[in-house]
Amino acid sequence: MAIKGNVFDVSSAKDFYGKGGSYEVFAGKDCTRAIALWTKNPSDVKADISDLNKDQLEQLDTIYNTLYKVKYKIVGVMDYSKGIQSEL
């Protein structure tokens, strides 16, 4: 899964992110928006955060820095040179 352009290896938490897991909707996708909004709504599982407000962006930074960067290894970077993409 990716957040803020960084791809995280969440394979150590396959019970959550794998098939049938409570966060499986995030697997293989850039889910920056969903993380910022703290939702699992499939329509929010995308990189675009252009319409989020200051509080939502601050929440994104907090979750990104205190959970994902601490718990999971960054294994890649998204290439958005051809526009925003959701699928990894």
N, C-alpha and C positions, 0 to 999 in steps of 0.2 A: 504494500500500500504506500501511497505517497501523500505527504503533507508539505505544503509550502515549497514544492518543487523537489523535495528530497524523498528518495525511495527508502523505506524502512523494511528490514527483514523481520517480519512478525511470525515467522515459522515456529518460534518457540512457544507461541500462544495459539497453536492451531485449533485448540478447543474453542477459542473465541472467534478467530478469523477464518477458520477452515469451514468446509461444507457442514452445514447444520449449526454452526456457531452463531452466537448472538450478534457478531459483527461481520459475518460473512459478506455482507453487502459492500464492505470496504476492500476486500481482497482483490488485488490486481488493478486497483483504480486510484486516481488522485482524489482524495476525499477531504481536501482542505476546507471546503465550504461546510460539509457535514460536521466536521470537527469544531469549527467555529460556532455553529449553531447547536451543537450537541444533539444531533439528530441522526437517525439511521434511515431517514426517508430517501429512497433511491434517487429521487429527482434532485436531491441536494448533494449527492456524491459526485462532486466535480471540483475543478480547480478554481473556477471563477468566484472571486470574493469582492468584485468591484462595487457591489451595492451594499456591502455590510457597513454597519455603523462603528463608531469608535469602541464601544463596549464589546461588540462582537469580535472585533479585531484583537482587542486586549485579551479576551477569553481564549481566542485561538493561540496567541503567543504563550499564554500561561500553560495551556494543555500541551502545546508543542514542546516547550522547554522543560516542564516539570514531569511530564509523563513519557512522551515518545522519545525525546532525545536522551533521557535517562535510562529507559528500559530497553530500547531497541537500537540495533546498529543501522547506521545509514549505509546502504550498499549501492546507491546510484543517485543520479540527478536526472530529472525530467528535462527533455528537450522540447521547449515550447516554440521553437523558431517557426513552426508552421501553424501557429495559433494554439489556443487552449485545447488540450486533449484530456479526456477523462480516463481512458484505458491505458494501462501500463503495457 
